[in-house]
Amino acid sequence: MNTLWSKYAQVLVDYSTKVKKGEMVIIRATSPQAQPLVKEIYKQVLQKGANPIVKTSMEGLAETFIKYANDEQLAYIDPMTELEYEKADVMISIGAPANTKSMAKADSKKMAQRSAATRELSNKMLQRSAEGSLRWVIADFPTNALAQEAKMSLDDYTDFLIKACYLHLDNPIEKWQEINKEQQRLADYLNKTTKLHIIGEETDITFDTTGRKWLNCSGECNFPDGEIYTSPVEDSANGTIYFDFPQIYRGNEAHKVRLRLENGKVVEASAEKGEEYFLNMINMDEGSRFVGEIAIGTNNMIQEITGNILFDEKIGGAIHMALGASYPEAGGKNQSGLHWDLIKNMKNGSEIYADDTLIYKDGKFVI
């Protein structure tokens, strides 16, 4: 098993974040369960001559915070964390939840308040990432909670994670370099276009991408990965879109979400389950009803919803549209404490047109 974690750590340290001598590397883990992977990352960062700092949280703290924090505490950002976001060269974050539903009963208005308060940190991270002064990656360690969420045994889930990351191959870095090359070809094609039109089940929606950049996600910020995305012009989304997959955000779910957008903004929204939570989230702030991202998933090793957005948004044959914060590196200007990726299956007769040319049909690129 050690060889697996060392291979996983190697991809995160050598390929995803390209750690160099003398750099400050923050290694975050959401629980002590990720210890085997964290120790391996820590060791490899030291071997690079860099300076690792480990921050491990414990289960239940976030839940307790939302339950007991008053308005002032919800707005408080501790200066140590602020310093990390300003000074770190690399951030490696490992998700290892013991309970994916720990926030399911949390007060969604207080959660929205907290998200709005931490928005400055998120903006700082995205800004520094766009400038190239901060490299970061988010990855997961297999836990019983993640396996249960995905309706799998821990062994099956671990196997699924390994394959989704291509860690079952002798040289996963080489594979990710190949994926990078192919996705760059698609991004380069889309960067010559200015209009995107998506048609599918209860869906007919257009976006303007003039002056925006399509970016290739091939394991550098998320691991596993597999998507190309952009942030469309803020006031450009027009039409209707239906999301058939369950939509999960911070442990809460909304099912069968239907949206109508006018001039970039959601003007009608409904969900057959979890509608109140969904509406609370998209009413969080001025930017939360606008589209921050439109993306096409390409990882064919991921084929079903696991309840984990890190994997689900990469499903080969699906797209996702995020409401809320957009990406400065794509040219996005929308700011929000929300970034909720809504996933749509595209294998059922759906089509995507770029400048009126068919580029994608039934879950596959045709260019």
JOZIGI-V594345 format. One record per residue. RES is the residue in three letters. SS is DSSP state (alpha for helix, beta for strand, coil for the rest). OMEGA is omega in whole degrees, -180 to 180 (none if undefined). NEAR is the number of other ideal C-beta (glycine too) atoms within 8 Angstrom. Layout:
res = <RES & RES>
ss = <SS & SS>
omega = <OMEGA & OMEGA>
near = <NEAR & NEAR>
This chain:
res = <MET & ASN & THR & LEU & TRP & SER & LYS & TYR & ALA & GLN & VAL & LEU & VAL & ASP & TYR & SER & THR & LYS & VAL & LYS & LYS & GLY & GLU & MET & VAL & ILE & ILE & ARG & ALA & THR & SER & PRO & GLN & ALA & GLN & PRO & LEU & VAL & LYS & GLU & ILE & TYR & LYS & GLN & VAL & LEU & GLN & LYS & GLY & ALA & ASN & PRO & ILE & VAL & LYS & THR & SER & MET & GLU & GLY & LEU & ALA & GLU & THR & PHE & ILE & LYS & TYR & ALA & ASN & ASP & GLU & GLN & LEU & ALA & TYR & ILE & ASP & PRO & MET & THR & GLU & LEU & GLU & TYR & GLU & LYS & ALA & ASP & VAL & MET & ILE & SER & ILE & GLY & ALA & PRO & ALA & ASN & THR & LYS & SER & MET & ALA & LYS & ALA & ASP & SER & LYS & LYS & MET & ALA & GLN & ARG & SER & ALA & ALA & THR & ARG & GLU & LEU & SER & ASN & LYS & MET & LEU & GLN & ARG & SER & ALA & GLU & GLY & SER & LEU & ARG & TRP & VAL & ILE & ALA & ASP & PHE & PRO & THR & ASN & ALA & LEU & ALA & GLN & GLU & ALA & LYS & MET & SER & LEU & ASP & ASP & TYR & THR & ASP & PHE & LEU & ILE & LYS & ALA & CYS & TYR & LEU & HIS & LEU & ASP & ASN & PRO & ILE & GLU & LYS & TRP & GLN & GLU & ILE & ASN & LYS & GLU & GLN & GLN & ARG & LEU & ALA & ASP & TYR & LEU & ASN & LYS & THR & THR & LYS & LEU & HIS & ILE & ILE & GLY & GLU & GLU & THR & ASP & ILE & THR & PHE & ASP & THR & THR & GLY & ARG & LYS & TRP & LEU & ASN & CYS & SER & GLY & GLU & CYS & ASN & PHE & PRO & ASP & GLY & GLU & ILE & TYR & THR & SER & PRO & VAL & GLU & ASP & SER & ALA & ASN & GLY & THR & ILE & TYR & PHE & ASP & PHE & PRO & GLN & ILE & TYR & ARG & GLY & ASN & GLU & ALA & HIS & LYS & VAL & ARG & LEU & ARG & LEU & GLU & ASN & GLY & LYS & VAL & VAL & GLU & ALA & SER & ALA & GLU & LYS & GLY & GLU & GLU & TYR & PHE & LEU & ASN & MET & ILE & ASN & MET & ASP & GLU & GLY & SER & ARG & PHE & VAL & GLY & GLU & ILE & ALA & ILE & GLY & THR & ASN & ASN & MET & ILE & GLN & GLU & ILE & THR & GLY & ASN & ILE & LEU & PHE & ASP & GLU & LYS & ILE & GLY & GLY & ALA & ILE & HIS & MET & ALA & LEU & GLY & ALA & SER & TYR & PRO & GLU & ALA & GLY & GLY & LYS & ASN & GLN & SER & GLY & LEU & HIS & TRP & ASP & LEU & ILE & LYS & ASN & MET & LYS & ASN & GLY & SER & GLU & ILE & TYR & ALA & ASP & ASP & THR & LEU & ILE & TYR & LYS & ASP & GLY & LYS & PHE & VAL & ILE>
ss = <coil & alpha & alpha & alpha & alpha & alpha & alpha & alpha & alpha & alpha & alpha & alpha & alpha & alpha & alpha & alpha & coil & coil & coil & coil & coil & coil & coil & beta & beta & beta & beta & beta & beta & coil & coil & alpha & alpha & alpha & alpha & alpha & alpha & alpha & alpha & alpha & alpha & alpha & alpha & alpha & alpha & alpha & alpha & coil & coil & coil & beta & beta & beta & beta & beta & beta & coil & coil & coil & coil & alpha & alpha & alpha & alpha & alpha & alpha & alpha & alpha & coil & coil & alpha & alpha & alpha & alpha & alpha & coil & coil & coil & alpha & alpha & alpha & alpha & alpha & alpha & alpha & alpha & alpha & coil & coil & beta & beta & beta & beta & beta & beta & coil & coil & coil & coil & coil & coil & coil & coil & coil & coil & coil & coil & alpha & alpha & alpha & alpha & alpha & alpha & alpha & alpha & alpha & alpha & coil & alpha & alpha & alpha & alpha & alpha & alpha & alpha & alpha & alpha & alpha & alpha & alpha & alpha & coil & coil & coil & beta & beta & beta & beta & beta & beta & coil & coil & coil & alpha & alpha & alpha & alpha & alpha & alpha & coil & coil & coil & coil & alpha & alpha & alpha & alpha & alpha & alpha & alpha & alpha & alpha & alpha & alpha & coil & coil & coil & coil & coil & coil & coil & alpha & alpha & alpha & alpha & alpha & alpha & alpha & alpha & alpha & alpha & alpha & alpha & alpha & alpha & alpha & alpha & alpha & alpha & alpha & coil & coil & coil & coil & beta & beta & beta & beta & beta & beta & coil & coil & beta & beta & beta & beta & beta & beta & coil & coil & coil & coil & coil & coil & beta & beta & beta & coil & coil & coil & coil & beta & beta & coil & coil & coil & beta & beta & beta & beta & coil & coil & coil & coil & coil & coil & coil & beta & beta & beta & beta & beta & beta & coil & coil & coil & beta & beta & beta & coil & coil & beta & beta & beta & beta & beta & beta & beta & beta & beta & beta & beta & coil & coil & beta & beta & beta & beta & beta & beta & beta & beta & beta & coil & alpha & alpha & alpha & alpha & alpha & alpha & alpha & alpha & coil & coil & coil & coil & coil & coil & coil & beta & beta & beta & beta & beta & beta & beta & beta & coil & beta & coil & coil & coil & coil & coil & coil & coil & coil & coil & alpha & alpha & alpha & alpha & coil & coil & beta & coil & coil & beta & beta & beta & beta & beta & beta & beta & coil & coil & coil & alpha & alpha & alpha & coil & coil & coil & coil & coil & coil & coil & coil & beta & beta & beta & beta & beta & beta & beta & coil & coil & coil & coil & coil & beta & beta & beta & beta & coil & coil & beta & beta & beta & beta & beta & coil & coil & beta & beta & coil & coil>
omega = <180 & -179 & 178 & -178 & 179 & 177 & 178 & -180 & -179 & 179 & -178 & -176 & -175 & -174 & -173 & -174 & 176 & -177 & -179 & -179 & 174 & -177 & 173 & -177 & 176 & 177 & -178 & 173 & -176 & 176 & 180 & -180 & -178 & -173 & -178 & -179 & -180 & 180 & -179 & 177 & -179 & -179 & -176 & 176 & 176 & -180 & 177 & -176 & 178 & -175 & -178 & 174 & -176 & 176 & 178 & 178 & 174 & -176 & 172 & -177 & -179 & 179 & 179 & -179 & -179 & -178 & -170 & -176 & 174 & -176 & -180 & -180 & 177 & -178 & -173 & 174 & -176 & -174 & 179 & 179 & 178 & 179 & 179 & -178 & 179 & -169 & -175 & 173 & -177 & 172 & 177 & -177 & -178 & 176 & 179 & -173 & 172 & -179 & -178 & -178 & -175 & -179 & -174 & -179 & -178 & -179 & -174 & 178 & 178 & 177 & 179 & 177 & -179 & 179 & 179 & -179 & -177 & -178 & -179 & 178 & 179 & 180 & 179 & -179 & -179 & -180 & -180 & 178 & 180 & 180 & -179 & -179 & 177 & 174 & -177 & 176 & 175 & 179 & -179 & 173 & -176 & 177 & 177 & -179 & 179 & 178 & 179 & 180 & -179 & -178 & 179 & 170 & 180 & 179 & -180 & -178 & 178 & 179 & 178 & -179 & -179 & -178 & 179 & 179 & -175 & 180 & 177 & 179 & 179 & -177 & -178 & -179 & 178 & 179 & 180 & 176 & 176 & 179 & 180 & -177 & -179 & -179 & 177 & 177 & -180 & 179 & 179 & 178 & -177 & 179 & 176 & -178 & -177 & -178 & 178 & -178 & -178 & -180 & 179 & -179 & -179 & -174 & 172 & -172 & -180 & 179 & 173 & -180 & 179 & 177 & 178 & -175 & 172 & -177 & -173 & 180 & -174 & 173 & -177 & 178 & 176 & 177 & 8 & -176 & 180 & 175 & 166 & -173 & 170 & 172 & -176 & 177 & -166 & -176 & -169 & -175 & 178 & 176 & -178 & 177 & -178 & -179 & -174 & 179 & 171 & -178 & -173 & 179 & 179 & 174 & 179 & -175 & 168 & -177 & 176 & -179 & 177 & -178 & 168 & -178 & 174 & 180 & 174 & -171 & 175 & 180 & 174 & 179 & 175 & 174 & -178 & 175 & 178 & -176 & -178 & 179 & -179 & -179 & 176 & -178 & -176 & 173 & -174 & -178 & -174 & -176 & -169 & 176 & 179 & -177 & 179 & -174 & 167 & -171 & 179 & -179 & -174 & -175 & -175 & 174 & 177 & -174 & -178 & 178 & 179 & -177 & -179 & -172 & 180 & 179 & -169 & -178 & -178 & -176 & 175 & -178 & 177 & 171 & 167 & 178 & -179 & 170 & 178 & -172 & 176 & -174 & 179 & -177 & 176 & -177 & -178 & -179 & -176 & 179 & -180 & 172 & -180 & 163 & -176 & 179 & 179 & -169 & -179 & 175 & -178 & -176 & -172 & 177 & -180 & -180 & 172 & 176 & 172 & -174 & 176 & 174 & 178 & -179 & -170 & -179 & 177 & 174 & -179 & 173 & 179 & 177 & none>
near = <5 & 7 & 6 & 9 & 12 & 10 & 10 & 13 & 13 & 11 & 16 & 14 & 14 & 10 & 12 & 15 & 12 & 7 & 12 & 9 & 6 & 6 & 11 & 10 & 16 & 11 & 14 & 12 & 16 & 10 & 13 & 8 & 8 & 14 & 8 & 10 & 13 & 13 & 9 & 13 & 15 & 11 & 9 & 14 & 14 & 9 & 6 & 11 & 7 & 15 & 8 & 10 & 9 & 9 & 8 & 10 & 10 & 7 & 9 & 7 & 8 & 9 & 10 & 8 & 10 & 13 & 8 & 5 & 9 & 5 & 6 & 6 & 8 & 11 & 8 & 7 & 10 & 6 & 6 & 6 & 9 & 10 & 8 & 11 & 11 & 7 & 6 & 11 & 10 & 14 & 13 & 16 & 11 & 15 & 13 & 13 & 12 & 9 & 7 & 11 & 6 & 11 & 12 & 7 & 3 & 11 & 7 & 11 & 7 & 11 & 12 & 14 & 11 & 12 & 11 & 10 & 12 & 10 & 13 & 8 & 11 & 11 & 10 & 10 & 12 & 12 & 9 & 10 & 12 & 9 & 7 & 5 & 5 & 12 & 11 & 12 & 15 & 10 & 16 & 12 & 12 & 9 & 12 & 7 & 10 & 16 & 14 & 9 & 10 & 11 & 4 & 10 & 6 & 10 & 6 & 9 & 14 & 10 & 8 & 11 & 13 & 10 & 10 & 12 & 12 & 11 & 12 & 5 & 8 & 2 & 6 & 11 & 10 & 8 & 10 & 14 & 9 & 8 & 13 & 11 & 8 & 8 & 14 & 9 & 8 & 13 & 12 & 8 & 11 & 13 & 8 & 5 & 11 & 6 & 12 & 12 & 11 & 14 & 9 & 12 & 8 & 7 & 13 & 6 & 12 & 11 & 14 & 9 & 14 & 6 & 5 & 12 & 8 & 13 & 11 & 10 & 14 & 10 & 14 & 11 & 9 & 12 & 11 & 15 & 14 & 14 & 13 & 14 & 13 & 15 & 15 & 14 & 11 & 11 & 6 & 11 & 13 & 9 & 10 & 11 & 13 & 13 & 12 & 7 & 10 & 8 & 15 & 10 & 9 & 5 & 10 & 11 & 8 & 13 & 10 & 9 & 13 & 13 & 12 & 10 & 15 & 7 & 8 & 13 & 10 & 11 & 6 & 7 & 11 & 7 & 13 & 6 & 8 & 11 & 10 & 7 & 10 & 13 & 9 & 11 & 13 & 13 & 8 & 13 & 9 & 4 & 12 & 14 & 8 & 15 & 16 & 15 & 16 & 13 & 15 & 10 & 16 & 11 & 13 & 8 & 9 & 15 & 7 & 5 & 8 & 13 & 10 & 13 & 8 & 12 & 13 & 15 & 13 & 16 & 15 & 13 & 12 & 14 & 12 & 14 & 12 & 14 & 15 & 15 & 17 & 15 & 13 & 10 & 9 & 14 & 10 & 13 & 8 & 13 & 8 & 16 & 14 & 15 & 11 & 11 & 12 & 12 & 15 & 16 & 12 & 13 & 8 & 8 & 6 & 16 & 10 & 15 & 12 & 12 & 7 & 6 & 8 & 8 & 11 & 12 & 9 & 9 & 11 & 7 & 7 & 7 & 7>
